[in-house]
């Protein structure tokens, strides 16, 4: 049975305050050029209209405009706009089959939407995240997300989003083979699609209902209606899926000519728009059709293409493709040739024996008409049956030996991979332990040095200053030495202040007393051109984690001051009950993250070591001349 895709983002995107205008491809670029002169809110509306229009027709361009919008709204500190553009960026990466990036930006969108107290954007971002989970083969997580956002859409009487949500739930239940549940949600989706008058939603609902139609011509009619709706909406992604679904039903019916016609059209659209998931799925379908047509060469070609574009993290899909390839290699590989050669050899021997026995039987029939003739014939028949049995057992034995050899090689390969993975895991754990020990030692030593400097040397200098100052009243100092004496006292004051600053930087007292937010705020306020923003809830975390997070912020800000040439640096801390997110952005010269030398200590490599030691994630977004944004997130 054809596995469907839950990909109804467009309804969710256009459910917000921005309504996509009827823009043509020719005037989108001109509108974008004129938008820069507008106020930020109006400019953002123009960008978002363009992104919605381009999402399924020119996804790369939609991603480009989303990145520009996110960068500008970040510089303007417009959290609501940041959430909107991050949402759209996550959708674009989803359509381009870049799942990790999609999840990253959708989570950012949810965090910013919550910070802006934007309930609608939070629901939309969760809707998009549910689609990403669905595409990743995580149906339970996806269904939970869809159920969570459905009450919000119903409260708003948002028929389009209600229909899209019901449609996605239907697709997920269908793929989980819970067909009765899926059927109910498909018909609900069609009902709301008619209320919303949305072509994309209507097309998806018609396609879903068609799968339950038993009359084949009515089924094809529903598919045709779905194609008309998708073409009306300019939705190439769903048009490709519907063409493939129609082709697959023709294949199941045994009409290979129409099956190939629809599937090849679907694949052409997917390749033109770089829909990698669809290229993989439809190539896999063409593999089956050409195999049924006995065209092994083309079947192998599309099987390899399906494997090339497949999502390697989707274990179910990879298993199916490997099964198809195994069938093809058995049919075309060395094992098949060996079996065929052996079968040909056995057939020739059987034919020779049959000819000889038939000749003998013919002679005996002529020479003998007695009981001896009948006995001889019976003996030859038994001999013939015995030879056939031996030949058959030999063929079975050869096939079994070949299968055993293949299985043994696979087991050996799997054991080797498992051993390599264990070695890599142990090495990683060893490095993690070493890093944690180093960080703990560094923290302990910083605390000790800070205390020694402040309480020991700082106290001595203060006492020395006090005594010298007291001596001034009891000593007679020549007039020409008074200036030198006062200068010495001032130098003692400067030394004491510098000592206190060094001790504070080694282990800030505000970090120990008041927590991470207070320490970072004090640090950023002490540096010119550095601004600090805090979102979320005030909460204390484990001392080691707070120290590590503070050191990361200070190193990132220090790196920006030293190397970026930036005139403005923004540091942001987002604290939730179960996570910490740190972002440092500068408008400096930027760099290419791919050119970072992972073998050299210090810099970003040192920061990454701190992040990894607490099971965190580090993301670097930068390009020459475009500034740098570095995000660090710790899950608690």
C-alpha positions in Angstrom: 0.0 0.0 0.0 1.3 3.5 -0.9 2.6 5.4 2.1 1.2 9.0 2.2 2.9 12.2 3.4 1.5 14.6 5.9 2.5 17.9 4.4 -0.2 20.6 4.8 1.8 23.5 5.9 0.3 26.2 3.8 -3.0 26.2 5.7 -1.1 26.8 8.9 1.1 29.5 7.5 -1.7 31.6 6.0 -3.8 31.3 9.1 -1.9 34.2 10.7 -2.6 37.9 10.2 -0.7 38.0 6.9 -2.9 37.1 3.9 -1.0 36.2 0.8 -1.8 38.5 -2.1 -2.3 37.3 -5.6 1.3 37.9 -6.6 2.9 36.7 -9.8 6.5 35.5 -10.0 7.4 38.5 -12.1 6.4 41.2 -9.5 7.6 39.4 -6.3 11.2 40.6 -6.7 10.1 44.2 -7.5 7.9 44.3 -4.4 10.8 43.0 -2.3 13.0 45.8 -3.6 10.5 48.5 -2.8 9.7 47.0 0.7 13.0 48.1 2.2 11.8 51.7 2.2 8.7 50.8 4.2 8.2 50.8 8.0 9.3 47.5 9.6 5.7 46.1 10.1 4.7 46.9 6.5 8.0 45.6 5.2 7.5 42.3 7.1 4.1 41.9 5.6 5.4 42.2 2.1 8.2 39.7 2.9 5.8 37.2 4.4 3.4 37.5 1.5 6.3 36.7 -0.9 7.5 33.8 1.2 4.0 32.2 1.3 3.7 32.5 -2.5 7.1 31.0 -3.1 7.1 28.2 -0.5 6.1 25.4 -2.8 7.1 27.0 -6.2 10.6 28.3 -5.4 11.5 27.0 -1.9 15.1 28.1 -2.1 14.0 31.7 -2.6 11.4 31.5 0.2 14.2 30.3 2.5 16.4 33.2 1.4 13.7 35.8 2.1 12.9 34.1 5.5 16.6 34.4 6.5 16.7 38.1 5.6 13.5 38.8 7.5 14.8 36.9 10.6 18.1 38.8 10.6 16.4 42.2 10.3 13.8 41.4 13.0 16.5 40.1 15.3 18.5 43.4 14.9 15.3 45.3 15.5 14.5 43.1 18.6 11.0 42.4 17.3 10.4 39.1 19.0 7.0 38.5 17.4 8.5 39.0 13.9 11.4 36.8 14.8 9.0 34.0 15.7 7.1 34.4 12.4 10.2 34.3 10.2 11.7 31.4 12.1 8.4 29.6 11.6 8.6 30.1 7.9 12.2 29.2 7.8 11.4 25.9 9.5 8.7 25.2 7.0 11.1 25.9 4.1 13.7 23.6 5.5 11.0 20.9 6.0 10.0 21.2 2.3 13.6 21.0 1.3 14.0 17.8 3.4 16.5 19.4 5.9 14.9 18.0 9.0 17.4 19.0 11.6 17.4 22.7 10.5 13.6 22.6 10.3 13.3 21.4 14.0 15.9 23.9 15.1 14.1 27.0 13.7 10.7 25.7 14.6 11.8 25.4 18.2 13.3 28.9 18.1 9.9 30.1 16.8 8.1 28.5 19.7 10.5 30.0 22.2 10.2 33.5 20.7 6.4 33.2 20.4 6.1 32.3 24.0 8.4 35.2 25.0 6.2 37.5 23.0 3.1 35.9 24.5 1.8 35.2 21.0 -0.6 32.3 21.5 -1.4 32.1 17.8 2.2 31.9 16.6 2.9 29.3 19.3 0.1 27.2 17.9 1.3 27.6 14.3 4.8 26.7 15.1 3.7 23.6 17.0 1.6 22.7 13.9 4.6 23.0 11.7 6.7 20.9 14.2 4.0 18.2 14.1 4.4 18.1 10.3 8.2 17.7 10.7 7.7 14.8 13.2 5.4 13.2 10.7 7.9 13.4 7.9 10.6 12.0 10.3 8.5 8.8 10.9 7.4 9.8 14.4 3.6 9.5 14.1 2.7 9.4 17.8 4.6 12.7 18.5 3.1 14.3 15.4 -0.5 13.3 16.4 0.0 14.7 19.9 1.1 18.0 18.5 -1.9 18.1 16.1 -4.4 17.3 18.9 -2.8 20.1 21.0 -3.3 22.8 18.4 -6.8 21.7 17.2 -8.7 23.4 20.2 -7.1 26.8 19.4 -8.1 26.6 15.7 -11.7 25.6 16.7 -11.8 28.5 19.2 -10.9 30.9 16.3 -13.3 29.3 13.8 -10.3 28.9 11.5 -11.8 26.4 9.1 -8.7 26.2 7.0 -6.5 25.2 9.8 -9.1 22.9 11.4 -9.3 21.1 8.0 -5.5 21.0 7.6 -5.1 19.5 11.1 -7.8 16.9 10.6 -6.2 16.0 7.2 -2.8 15.5 8.8 -4.2 13.3 11.6 -6.0 11.3 9.0 -2.8 10.7 7.0 -0.9 9.7 10.1 -3.6 7.2 11.2 -3.7 5.8 7.6 0.0 5.2 7.6 -0.3 3.5 11.0 -2.9 1.2 9.3 -5.7 2.5 11.5 -7.9 2.9 8.5 -11.2 3.4 10.3 -9.9 6.3 12.3 -8.3 7.8 9.2 -11.5 7.7 7.2 -13.4 9.8 9.8 -10.7 12.5 9.8 -10.6 12.6 6.0 -14.3 13.3 5.7 -14.0 16.0 8.5 -11.2 17.6 6.5 -13.3 17.6 3.3 -16.1 19.2 5.2 -13.9 22.1 6.5 -12.2 22.4 3.1 -15.5 23.3 1.5 -16.2 25.8 4.3 -12.8 27.4 3.9 -12.8 27.4 0.1 -9.1 26.6 0.1 -7.8 24.7 -3.1 -4.8 23.1 -1.4 -6.9 21.8 1.5 -9.7 20.7 -0.8 -7.3 18.8 -3.1 -5.7 16.9 -0.1 -9.1 16.0 1.3 -10.4 14.8 -2.1 -7.3 12.7 -2.5 -7.8 11.2 1.0 -11.5 10.4 0.4 -10.6 8.8 -3.0 -8.6 6.1 -1.2 -11.8 4.7 0.3 -13.8 4.8 -2.9 -14.4 1.2 -4.2 -15.5 2.3 -7.8 -12.2 2.7 -9.6 -13.5 5.3 -12.1 -15.0 7.4 -9.3 -11.7 7.1 -7.5 -9.9 8.4 -10.6 -12.5 11.2 -10.8 -11.7 12.3 -7.2 -7.9 12.2 -7.9 -8.6 14.4 -11.0 -10.5 16.9 -8.9 -7.6 17.0 -6.4 -5.1 17.7 -9.2 -7.3 20.6 -10.4 -7.3 22.1 -6.9 -3.6 21.8 -6.5 -2.9 23.3 -9.9 -5.3 26.1 -9.1 -3.2 26.8 -5.9 0.1 26.4 -7.7 1.1 23.7 -5.2 3.6 21.6 -7.1 4.5 19.5 -4.0 0.9 18.2 -3.6 0.4 17.9 -7.4 3.4 15.6 -7.5 2.0 13.4 -4.6 -1.4 13.2 -6.2 0.0 12.1 -9.6 2.0 9.4 -7.9 -1.0 8.2 -5.9 -3.0 8.0 -9.1 -0.2 6.1 -10.8 0.1 3.7 -7.9 -3.6 2.8 -8.0 -3.3 2.1 -11.7 -0.3 -0.2 -10.9 -2.3 -2.1 -8.3 -5.1 -2.5 -10.9 -2.5 -4.0 -13.3 -2.6 -1.1 -15.8 1.2 -0.6 -16.0 1.1 1.8 -18.9 -1.1 4.4 -17.1 0.9 3.7 -13.9 4.2 4.7 -15.6 2.6 7.7 -17.2 1.4 9.2 -13.9 4.5 8.3 -11.9 7.0 9.7 -14.4 5.0 13.0 -14.5 5.1 13.1 -10.7 8.8 12.4 -10.6 9.5 15.1 -13.2 7.8 17.7 -11.0 9.6 16.5 -7.9 13.0 16.7 -9.7 12.3 20.2 -11.1 11.6 21.5 -7.6 14.1 19.4 -5.8 11.5 17.6 -3.5 14.0 15.0 -2.3 11.4 13.0 -0.3 9.1 12.7 -3.3 12.0 11.8 -5.6 12.8 8.9 -3.2 9.2 7.7 -2.8 8.3 7.9 -6.5 11.6 6.3 -7.6 10.8 3.5 -5.2 7.3 3.1 -6.8 8.8 3.1 -10.3 11.2 0.3 -9.2 8.2 -1.9 -8.4 6.4 -1.0 -11.7 9.4 -1.7 -13.9 10.1 -4.9 -12.0 6.5 -6.1 -12.8 7.2 -5.1 -16.4 10.3 -7.3 -16.3 12.6 -4.3 -17.1 15.3 -5.1 -14.6 17.7 -2.4 -15.8 15.2 0.5 -15.3 14.0 -1.1 -12.0 17.6 -1.1 -10.7 18.1 2.5 -12.0 15.1 3.9 -10.0 15.9 1.7 -6.9 19.4 3.3 -6.7 17.8 6.8 -7.2 15.3 6.1 -4.4 18.2 5.1 -2.1 20.2 8.2 -3.1 17.5 10.7 -2.1 16.0 8.7 0.8 16.1 10.1 4.3 18.8 8.0 6.0 17.2 8.6 9.4 14.0 7.0 8.4 14.7 3.4 9.2 11.4 2.0 7.9 12.0 3.6 4.5 15.6 2.4 4.3 14.5 -1.2 5.2 12.0 -1.2 2.3 14.5 0.2 -0.2 17.1 -2.4 0.9 14.6 -5.2 0.4 13.9 -3.9 -3.2 17.6 -3.7 -3.9 18.2 -7.2 -2.5 15.6 -8.6 -4.8 17.2 -6.8 -7.8 20.7 -8.0 -6.9 19.5 -11.5 -6.5 18.0 -11.3 -9.9 21.0 -9.6 -11.5 24.0 -10.4 -9.3 26.5 -13.1 -9.2 24.4 -15.4 -7.1 21.6 -15.4 -9.7 24.1 -16.2 -12.5 25.5 -19.1 -10.4 22.0 -20.5 -9.8 21.0 -20.0 -13.5 24.2 -21.8 -14.7 23.6 -24.7 -12.3 19.9 -24.9 -13.4 20.9 -25.0 -17.0 23.4 -27.7 -16.3 20.8 -29.8 -14.5 18.3 -29.3 -17.2 20.7 -30.5 -19.9 21.5 -33.6 -17.9 17.8 -34.3 -17.3 17.1 -33.8 -21.0 19.9 -36.2 -22.0 18.7 -38.8 -19.5 15.1 -38.4 -20.6 16.1 -38.8 -24.3 18.1 -41.9 -23.4 15.4 -43.4 -21.3 12.8 -42.7 -24.0 15.0 -44.3 -26.6 15.5 -47.4 -24.4 11.8 -47.6 -23.6 11.0 -47.4 -27.3 13.4 -50.3 -28.1 12.1 -52.3 -25.2 8.6 -51.8 -26.4 9.5 -53.2 -29.8 11.6 -56.1 -28.5 9.7 -57.1 -25.5 6.0 -57.6 -25.1 6.4 -59.7 -22.0 6.3 -58.9 -18.3 10.0 -58.3 -18.4 9.3 -55.3 -20.7 6.9 -53.8 -18.2 9.3 -54.3 -15.4 12.2 -52.6 -17.3 10.0 -49.6 -18.1 9.0 -49.4 -14.4 12.7 -49.5 -13.4 13.6 -46.7 -15.8 10.8 -44.5 -14.5 12.0 -45.0 -11.0 15.5 -44.1 -12.1 14.2 -41.0 -13.8 12.3 -39.9 -10.7 15.5 -40.5 -8.6 17.6 -38.3 -10.9 15.0 -35.5 -10.8 14.9 -35.7 -7.0 18.8 -35.5 -6.8 18.8 -32.5 -9.2 16.2 -30.7 -7.2 17.9 -31.3 -3.9 21.2 -30.1 -5.4 19.6 -26.9 -6.6 18.0 -26.3 -3.2 21.3 -27.0 -1.5 23.2 -24.6 -3.7 20.6 -21.8 -3.0 20.9 -22.5 0.7 24.7 -22.3 0.7 24.6 -19.0 -1.2 22.0 -17.6 1.2 24.1 -18.7 4.2 27.2 -17.1 2.8 25.3 -13.8 2.2 23.8 -13.9 5.8 27.2 -14.7 7.3 28.8 -11.8 5.5 26.0 -9.5 6.7 26.3 -10.7 10.3 30.1 -10.1 10.2 29.6 -6.7 8.8 27.0 -5.8 11.4 29.3 -7.1 14.2 32.2 -5.0 12.9 29.9 -1.9 12.7 28.7 -2.4 16.3 32.2 -2.9 17.5 33.3 0.3 15.8 30.3 2.2 17.2 31.2 0.9 20.8 34.8 2.0 20.4 33.7 5.5 19.1 31.2 5.7 22.0 33.8 4.8 24.6 36.3 7.3 23.1 33.6 10.0 23.2 32.8 9.1 26.8 36.5 9.2 27.7 36.8 12.7 26.1 33.7 13.9 27.9 35.0 12.7 31.3 38.3 14.4 30.6 36.6 17.6 29.6 34.4 17.6 32.6 37.3 17.0 34.9 39.3 19.8 33.3 36.3 22.2 33.6 35.8 21.2 37.3 39.5 21.8 38.0 39.4 25.1 36.2 36.3 26.2 38.1 37.8 25.1 41.4 41.1 26.8 40.7 39.4 30.0 39.6 37.4 30.1 42.8 40.5 29.5 44.9 42.5 32.2 43.1 39.6 34.7 43.3 39.3 34.1 47.1 43.1 34.2 47.6 43.5 37.4 45.6 40.5 39.1 47.2 40.9 38.0 50.8 44.7 37.6 50.9 46.5 40.0 48.6 43.6 42.4 48.5 43.6 42.6 52.3 47.3 43.2 52.5 47.2 46.0 50.0 44.3 47.7 51.9 46.1 47.5 55.2 49.3 48.8 53.5 47.3 51.7 52.1 45.8 52.5 55.5 49.1 52.5 57.3 50.8 54.7 54.7 47.9 57.1 54.8 48.2 57.3 58.7 51.9 57.9 58.4 51.2 61.0 56.3 49.8 62.8 59.4 52.7 61.9 61.7 55.6 62.5 59.2 57.1 65.6 57.9 57.3 65.2 54.1 59.4 67.7 52.1 57.2 69.7 49.7 59.0 68.2 46.7 58.0 64.7 47.9 54.3 65.3 48.7 53.3 64.7 45.1 55.3 61.4 44.9 53.7 60.3 48.2 50.2 61.0 47.0 50.9 59.3 43.7 52.0 56.2 45.5 48.7 56.1 47.5 46.7 56.6 44.2 48.7 53.7 42.6 47.8 51.5 45.7 44.1 52.4 45.1 44.4 51.5 41.4 46.1 48.2 42.3 43.4 47.3 44.8 40.6 48.1 42.2 42.4 46.1 39.5 42.9 43.2 41.9 39.2 43.2 42.7 38.3 43.3 39.0 40.5 40.3 38.3 39.1 38.4 41.2 35.6 39.2 40.1 36.3 37.9 36.5 37.8 34.7 37.8 34.6 33.9 39.8 31.9 36.6 39.8 30.3 37.0 43.2 26.9 37.8 41.6 26.9 34.4 39.8 27.3 32.6 43.1 24.8 34.7 45.0 22.1 35.7 42.5 22.5 33.3 39.5 23.2 33.3 35.8 20.9 36.2 34.7 22.4 38.6 37.2 26.0 37.6 36.4 25.6 38.0 32.7 23.8 41.3 33.1 26.6 42.7 35.2 29.2 41.5 32.8 27.5 42.9 29.7 26.8 46.3 31.4 30.5 46.6 32.1 31.4 46.6 28.4 30.6 49.3 26.0 28.5 48.4 22.9 27.2 45.2 24.5 23.5 44.9 25.1 21.8 42.1 27.1 18.3 40.7 26.9 16.6 38.1 29.2 13.4 36.1 28.5 11.7 33.4 30.5 11.7 32.7 34.2 14.3 33.4 36.9 15.6 30.1 38.2 18.7 28.7 39.7 20.5 25.8 38.1 23.3 23.5 39.1 26.5 25.5 40.0 28.6 23.7 37.4 26.1 24.5 34.6 25.8 28.2 35.6 29.6 28.6 35.7 29.9 26.9 32.3 27.1 29.0 30.8 28.7 32.3 32.1 32.1 31.3 30.7 30.6 30.6 27.3 28.9 34.0 27.2 32.1 35.8 28.3 34.2 33.9 25.7 31.7 34.6 22.9 31.5 38.3 23.7 35.3 38.5 24.1 35.8 36.8 20.8 33.4 39.2 19.1 35.3 42.2 20.7 38.7 40.9 19.6 38.1 39.5 16.1 34.8 40.7 14.6 35.3 44.4 14.4 31.6 44.8 15.5 30.1 48.0 16.6 27.2 46.3 18.3 26.9 43.0 20.2 23.7 41.5 21.5 23.7 38.8 24.2 20.4 37.0 24.9 19.5 34.4 27.6 16.2 32.4 27.5 15.5 30.3 30.6 12.6 27.8 30.7 11.9 25.1 33.3 13.7 22.5 31.2 16.3 24.4 29.1 18.8 27.2 28.8 19.3 29.0 25.5 22.1 31.5 24.9 22.5 33.6 21.8 25.3 36.1 21.0 24.9 38.2 17.8 27.3 40.8 16.4 27.2 42.9 13.3 30.9 42.4 12.6 32.8 41.0 9.6 31.6 37.4 10.0 33.3 34.3 8.7 32.7 30.9 7.0 32.0 28.3 9.7 33.2 25.6 7.4 36.8 27.0 7.7 37.1 26.4 11.4 40.0 24.1 12.2 38.7 21.5 14.6 42.2 20.3 15.5 43.3 23.6 17.1 42.5 24.3 20.7 40.9 27.5 22.0 38.3 29.8 20.4 35.0 28.1 19.3 36.6 24.6 19.8 37.0 25.4 23.5 33.4 26.7 23.7 32.2 23.6 21.9 34.0 21.4 24.4 32.2 23.1 27.3 28.9 22.7 25.5 29.4 19.0 24.7 30.4 18.3 28.3 26.9 19.2 29.4 25.2 17.5 26.5 24.3 20.8 24.9 24.1 21.9 21.2 26.1 24.6 19.5 24.8 26.3 16.3 26.9 28.9 14.3 25.2 31.1 11.7 27.7 33.4 9.9 29.0 34.5 6.5 31.7 36.9 5.5 30.4 40.5 5.8 27.1 39.4 7.3 27.9 39.3 11.1 27.7 36.2 13.3 25.0 34.5 15.4 26.0 31.7 17.8 23.4 29.8 19.8 24.0 27.4 22.6 21.2 25.3 24.2 21.2 23.0 27.2 18.4 20.5 27.9 17.8 19.9 31.6 
